[in-house]
Every structure is written in C-alpha cells, then in structure tokens.
C-alpha cells in the first residue's frame, strides 16, 4: 500500500515535469535513417526528423565538427566546475576533490574540515570511497554517488555506464568488473581503453601493402571511382550516402551544409542569419545553436524568446514599494524614509541634519519631524522658526494620552484622549498608524546610544517605564478611521455623571502607538488542503508605555518591584477591558480636538458609491481625495488647483490656505502651491526677513542660511566668520581645518571629529553627522556613506514545510562582528532540502566570515555544509541529519552581500529520488539549470509541490508546461521514472 501511495504522489510530481504535455506521435512516412547504416553514423544517439536526422551526444559530451562524433566537455574550465578546491575532468563528467585536512561533503562540491575526534563520518578512518552516513546505532554506512554501485566490501564504489557514460567516448557496456568501452564501426579503440580514433583506411589493406607499387595503387583508386557506391567507405560521404543511377549522392544532417566537393559537411552558423531567431544572445554550436538572455531576463520554453523577470513578484523584495522595469527593478521608500541596504526603508532622522533646520527644538517622528519652541515662543508659518508669543502664557508640558473606559449598556466603552504630540500616518490603502506621547528612547534632550535601543543622559535614571504590546481584532471590515458624529465631551460627562456607569479604567500612559492593518481574503489551508476562505478583517496592534508611579513606593509595605508588579497587573486588566471595547466596536479616539471612531468599511462594496465625502471626487468608480495643491470646488464638482497666493498641504480639503506675507512686485505667486515654500515671494537661501518673505536681507558675516523663507540665519559658532555676506551653508564658514567625509567640525575645539557609530557624513567641511535611518547602525566610527548603515537583524522565516534564512541587511552588505543562528526542525517523517542560489563571502580575510550547517551546535556534530567563499553557481543538497542547526558569523574584516537561502521539508519516502537529483553534477552543468535554482518564483512553486504534492493541482496546465525548459525536464524525467519503476 505504501508503494502505491508513493507512486501516486510522484505521479503528481511527474506531472510537474510536463509529462502531461506528452502526446502520441503520428507515424512518420519518411525513411528513418537512424535504423540503417550503423545508427545513421552517430556514435551516441540518432534522432530521426522529417526528411533527415540529427546526431546528439550524452551529457558531458559535445557534437564534433563532423556532426557524428562526440567529444568530451571539460567542465573544469568554467568556474572550476563549481568545486571549492580542485576540479578533475574525466571522460563525460568531472569530480571535485579537497585539500589535506578536508573531505568532500554530500553535495560533492564543497569541502568540510575533517575532525580527528570520534569514529564518525567526520573521521577519515571510515574508509568510504564516496559518501559516509551515520547509522542510528552509532556506526557508519557507505553510499556511492549517482552512477556508481557499492562494492562487495561495502566501502568501495564501482563505476557504471550511468556516470559520464562510464568514461567511454562512444558506447559503454556494464560488466561485472566495471564498464567496457567500444567504438563505432568507423573508429577504433585507443590504447587507453576509453577514447576512440578514426580508422585509417590504409590499415585495412592487405599486409603486403608496402610491396604494392604506386602504379597498382593508382589503378585501384581509378577502379574505385568507377565502381563507387555507398557500400564502400560510405561512398566517401561525411554523412548520409545514397546510391543513384549516376553514382552516390551525399547529404548532411540538420545544422550542416554540403560543400562544393559533394562529400564534406560543414557546420552552419545559424547565428549569422537574424541572430538565429534569438531575442537577445545567440551562441553557435556544432550542428546547432542556443539562445541566452540578458541579466534580469529568462528564456521561455520556445528556447528563443526572453521574458523580463518580475522581481516585484515577492512582497519582501523591497521594504516599501517595488517598481519593476525591463531587466531590473527599483525600490522606492515612502515620504520621510530613505533607502538602505539596497532594498530596505528606514525612517530619516531629520533632526540629525542641522537640527532639522529648526531654530530651537527638533523632534523626530516616524516618517517626519516637528520643530518646537521654548516657553514664550510660538512656531512661525514656516514651521521651523520661533517668534515671540506676546500675551501667551508659558507653555505647559504636553498632556499625556489618557484611556477612559466606562461600563454602559452593551458593554464597556473606551475613549483614548490625546491633545499633544499626536501623529497620524497612513501606510497602504487599508492601514494607518496613530501615535500619541513620546516613546522613552526619544525624550527631549536625550541622545540615542550606538544601537538606538535606549537613551543616554542623567534624566533616564529617574524614569521607570513598563512597555507592552497587544493585538486586537477589529471586525470583518477593513481599517478605516473616520470622524465621529458624537460629541466626545458630552459623552464623557454623561458617563461620569451616571452613578451606574463610573469609569472602570482611567489610565494615563506616557506613549501609545496604534497600528491598524487589514488582511484580504485568504484560503485557509493546513498541510496544503483546501479549507475555504477566511473573511477579510483588520487588526490593531497597540504599543503602550506606562511610567511607574514612584510615589507609591513605601519602605514598609511595597518596594519598587512591588509597585512595578501592581502597575503591570493594572495594565493587563486595562488591556482586557480595551479588547472587549474594540471587539464590540465601542472604541473612540479624541485626538487634537477631533473625534474619531473605528468604522467598519467593507472591502468589497456591493453597490457603487452614489456620493463621495467632502473633498472627494469619483474617479474610476472610487472616491478619491483631492490631492495636495488642490481643493474640492462644490460648484464645479471637481478638484481645482489652489489659486495664486494660496496653498494646500493636505489631501481632501474644501478650500486652500492663504499664503503668508505680502505680495511683492516682481515676485508673482504660483498656482497650485502644495506648501508654504511654493507660495512664492519667500527669501532665498542666504537671506532672511522678519516674516520670511520679500524684501529680504543677506545673512551677515559669520552666519549662513541653507533654506528659503526663514526669519533668521544660523551662526557659524566658535567666533568663525564667513568670506562674504549671504552665505548659504556652514561650508562657507572659514574653519581652521578642512574636515574630510566621515568627520564633522567641532566649533568649540576647532578640530575634526570622527562621526560616531550610527552616523555618517558624505561631504567635506560639515559641522554635523547624519544619523543612520531606522534601526540601523554602522560597523565603525568615521562612516562616509548611508550604505555603511546596516541592519543587524538576522533575517528569515522558519516554517515547518518551507522557509528561508537570510544574512542581516541582505541584499546589502552584512555588518561586522555579527552572529546568527537558525534551527530547522521538520515535522515527523520529513527531510530537509536546501538550495544555495548564490553566496557572497569575501575570501580576503582568510575565512573570517563563514556559514555552517550541522546537526547541532557541537563542533564535532555531523556537518552538512560549510563555506567561507563566494559561489555564484547554485547548489542543492539534503541535510545529513533530520535536524539542522545553522550558524553565520562575521568578523571585523571585509564584508559581502551574504545570502538568502530557501529550504523545503519533504516526505522521507522520496529521499532516494531527491538525493539522486541533487548529487548529480549534470544538475549544475547547464546554465539554464543554474538559472532555475536562482529563480525565486520558480523555486517557490517547486518547493510548494515538494512540500505538498497535491498542491500541484493549484497550477494550471499552461503554467506547468511553461515552468521548466526541456533540458531540465529530460534530466528529471529519467530519474523520476527510475524511482517509480517497480
């Protein structure tokens, strides 16, 4: 029964390899040249085609110029055959070998350091000629590579004709003592017992040939010409010979043309005519040709056309937005974020660049920043300068976000109130983020440490804060934050005055972050089985930070730890109440004077909207907000550009704001201004005025101004002066030394200081260093480029059936002194298949950076894979143990791109087949096969079917036919059929 199940499942796998496109061929009425004249003269395989035939060679051989003979390919010429150390070419194949102290790993290409401890496979005394496997009882068992058979001593391996044609150039026959080589009738066996050389016709003459006079030879030649026929020396033809009434007629196979002598065949260079029909590159071969594509494109199944690879197919290609282009792609970040590591997006800390341009205080936020003023001042129109606030009271400290919950009819109802430090940002179409208050690492006056994980400063010693994260389900609608029709203050007062519904919770947080994300409909499946669809819905992830009230600490009854535990208990109770409120959709927010509620918005409206909301118009059957620089004109029913002298920096507005400042002759206002800076009439860089608008004055000596519309200039500091009035940057300040990139000028000491870790500076002569974006930092101080900012997070997703591991900061260079560990624990009765598409580790530092995969963290455990080098040729292998421990380490030396390595766990009943495939060097010999192992989309589909064979039916017949090139199908089909053979 088990064998039937295996056969059934792998019939599905066989379908994946395009067997269902096979069809019965109609009988060909033409003559089959392959059935006569010694296999058509082909030394390996003869393929009959309508009106002609073509010779082909086994893997590891190329067709010779005569179109019939087959010559060995030296696989070691290209990229050392993929061998880590030594590549040895053999007839029809090649082998890898290792230097002293190392042995060949299961993949037969890379080398593993040999252990001297124990009597396991790591010890050279095991005696196995090829592969050593550890048995469950602690012993060892030997196995042979594909194409070899285990000898009677259970240690040695005997070559068969299935490996490199047995080392024979022409025909191979398996015998008990090993392969026996033979040659085509027109050739004779070389003394090496493997190669074949063309027969010399003069050797077939009689033994008294030397005594024959030249006259007799001449007569015999003439007699042959008169009696010429195909039975004698193939009529002198290179290829096919046919007897006719006028003598012999020679013809050539496809890919060759007959020469003027009527006998000889010459290879046709198909690439000379219309590039051989190839889209991109055409490479001529003996008797044929092949097409190749530019980087970023792949060859289609017609083996002529090239198709762009859509790198954006995978969501994780880019951090934010991926834009595909022919042959490549580009990652684009949202506003307020910048690109690092080639594909990731990190928040820009604008405050690190000249204090964000703020005259007084600067506060960085996710995706933006805000300027703040000292008490007695207010923010100017330009949102950066501070002006005196006449008659204004001193600024109060920002109020904390407060959560009030009351028990009313229908359950608990909660209100989150926040009046200051509020930020609302929208991500994708169905997500948004709301923050209120200040997170602990960003309190005013504090500085981040090197990793950005906490703050440095004396004020931190008095702060004790509890942090927690909770996720709340929010119905089946998509994320939507809408203005509430209910007046919050009245509702709060009513709740508070009602003695039956006092506040059940009244908590003041220090910081709250709410992120709502929506999920579309997805098919729920376990082990690949279809199980219907999950409804669309949204979830809110909330982060809370709560200061512990130190006034509750008493020496007698409750110390600091006791108070902390009490606070944590109250916080857990609050979260439970809030969860009920959100679940029942009785949760409201009062932010910066506006009331909001979580509205249920269905993802697929049944009816088209009849009317759009304020500031929106109907575009392509959707309500779209008027963009910045426009407003909604009710009379015209459309979005209109803001007129000259007005601006609008928000979406969905019904009017525009008046540009500040008076209009000056010769400085016309612009139409469609998207912010104050586009209003026109502002002071240019290097100048200022009392309101930031014309007329302006140049910055005096010793000051500079890099921005437009400012009311003051920045001082150089340190009694430095500028060469002239109207300076636009600090670089015009006459410093005592010129600082190079990676440094900043200290105006107190008048010295150049190296940028600290976590910062960089690209320019000469600056007085600041730029903070690395997001959660990145630099390896060392003195960094000169944003590409030196690296994420130290060890990447990957570890699943039971499929997953991947990824070096930190990939595809950018990984950081120095990093250590990552991953563990793959497959479900019962499953084995692990690993594919390394490519790996980039610098060899300059003598293996200071390495990747190792073994059974456990113990150094003497069974090792599956180990490397410290760059390999652009892909390789696949199965783990030598059921559990796989993986470690990546780097030192402080050179860095590299690293790796992204996928894996799949498959049914152990298929182990023999999978190992037969991945150990065969022919899998990696073809460039087309190598591209398959690098194609993420294709590998995802292949792994999906390997993990769950029944998932093959998720792919259409057309998708299956277009999935693999023909050469790959031929390679796998023979192995699958042999596996299924009873």
LINSUL-V360227 format. One record per backbone hydrogen bond with DSSP energy under -1.0 kcal/mol. NH is the residue of the N-H (numbers start at 1). CO is the residue of the C=O. If there is no record, write none. Layout:
NH/CO, NH/CO
This chain:
5/1, 6/2, 7/3, 8/4, 9/5, 10/6, 11/7, 12/8, 13/9, 14/10, 15/11, 16/12, 18/15, 19/14, 21/18, 22/19, 33/31, 35/32, 40/36, 41/38, 42/39, 43/68, 45/56, 47/54, 49/52, 52/49, 54/47, 56/45, 61/58, 62/71, 64/69, 67/64, 71/62, 73/60, 75/73, 77/74, 81/78, 82/79, 83/80, 84/109, 86/97, 88/95, 90/93, 93/90, 95/88, 97/86, 102/99, 103/112, 105/110, 108/105, 112/103, 114/101, 115/122, 123/120, 126/123, 129/155, 131/143, 133/141, 135/139, 138/135, 141/133, 143/131, 148/145, 149/158, 151/156, 154/151, 158/149, 160/147, 163/160, 166/163, 167/164, 168/165, 169/194, 171/182, 173/180, 175/178, 178/175, 180/173, 182/171, 187/184, 188/197, 190/195, 193/190, 197/188, 199/186, 203/200, 204/201, 205/202, 209/206, 212/209, 217/213, 218/214, 219/215, 220/216, 221/217, 222/218, 223/219, 224/220, 225/221, 226/222, 227/223, 232/229, 235/232, 236/233, 237/234, 238/263, 240/251, 242/249, 244/247, 247/244, 249/242, 251/240, 254/53, 256/253, 257/266, 259/264, 262/259, 266/257, 268/255, 270/268, 272/269, 273/270, 276/273, 277/274, 278/275, 279/304, 281/292, 283/290, 285/288, 288/285, 290/283, 292/281, 297/294, 298/307, 300/305, 303/300, 307/298, 309/296, 311/309, 313/310, 317/314, 319/343, 321/332, 323/330, 325/328, 328/325, 330/323, 332/321, 337/334, 338/346, 340/344, 344/340, 346/338, 348/336, 350/348, 352/349, 353/350, 356/353, 357/354, 358/355, 359/384, 361/372, 363/370, 365/368, 368/365, 370/363, 372/361, 377/374, 378/387, 380/385, 383/380, 387/378, 389/376, 390/388, 392/389, 402/417, 403/507, 404/415, 405/505, 406/413, 408/411, 411/408, 413/406, 414/586, 415/404, 416/588, 417/402, 418/590, 423/435, 425/433, 427/431, 431/428, 432/516, 433/425, 434/514, 435/423, 436/512, 437/421, 438/510, 442/439, 443/440, 446/443, 447/456, 449/454, 456/447, 460/457, 461/458, 463/460, 466/546, 468/544, 470/542, 472/540, 474/538, 478/601, 482/597, 484/595, 491/487, 492/488, 493/489, 494/490, 495/491, 496/492, 497/493, 498/494, 501/498, 504/405, 505/405, 507/403, 509/401, 510/545, 511/545, 512/436, 513/543, 514/434, 515/541, 516/432, 517/539, 519/537, 524/532, 529/526, 534/522, 537/519, 538/475, 539/517, 540/472, 541/515, 542/470, 543/513, 544/468, 545/511, 546/466, 548/464, 552/549, 553/550, 554/558, 563/559, 564/560, 565/561, 566/562, 567/563, 568/564, 569/565, 570/566, 571/567, 572/568, 573/569, 574/570, 575/571, 576/572, 577/573, 578/574, 579/575, 580/576, 581/577, 582/578, 583/579, 584/580, 585/582, 586/581, 588/414, 589/596, 590/416, 591/594, 592/418, 594/591, 596/589, 597/482, 598/587, 599/480, 616/613, 617/624, 619/622, 622/619, 624/617, 626/615, 629/648, 630/627, 631/640, 632/653, 633/638, 637/633, 638/633, 640/631, 642/629, 646/643, 647/657, 648/673, 652/626, 657/647, 659/645, 667/664, 670/679, 672/642, 678/675, 679/676, 683/692, 686/705, 687/684, 688/697, 689/710, 694/681, 697/688, 699/686, 703/700, 704/714, 705/727, 709/683, 714/704, 716/702, 720/717, 726/699, 732/729, 733/730, 734/721, 735/733, 742/761, 743/740, 744/753, 745/766, 746/751, 750/746, 753/744, 755/742, 759/756, 760/770, 761/783, 765/739, 770/760, 772/758, 774/347, 776/773, 777/790, 782/755, 788/785, 789/786, 790/777, 795/806, 797/804, 803/903, 804/797, 805/901, 806/795, 807/899, 810/807, 812/809, 814/896, 817/891, 820/888, 822/886, 824/884, 831/906, 833/904, 834/877, 835/902, 836/875, 839/871, 840/898, 846/843, 850/889, 851/867, 852/887, 853/865, 854/885, 855/862, 861/858, 864/853, 865/853, 867/851, 871/839, 875/836, 877/834, 879/832, 884/824, 885/854, 886/822, 887/852, 888/820, 889/850, 890/818, 898/840, 901/805, 903/803, 904/833, 905/801, 906/831, 908/829, 910/907, 911/908, 914/910, 915/911, 916/912, 917/913, 918/914, 919/915, 923/920, 924/921, 930/926, 931/927, 932/928, 933/929, 939/935, 940/936, 941/937, 942/938, 943/939, 944/940, 945/941, 946/942, 947/943, 948/944, 951/948, 952/949, 953/950, 954/951, 955/952, 960/956, 961/957, 962/958, 969/965, 970/966, 971/967, 972/968, 973/969, 974/970, 976/972, 977/973, 978/974, 979/975, 980/976, 981/977
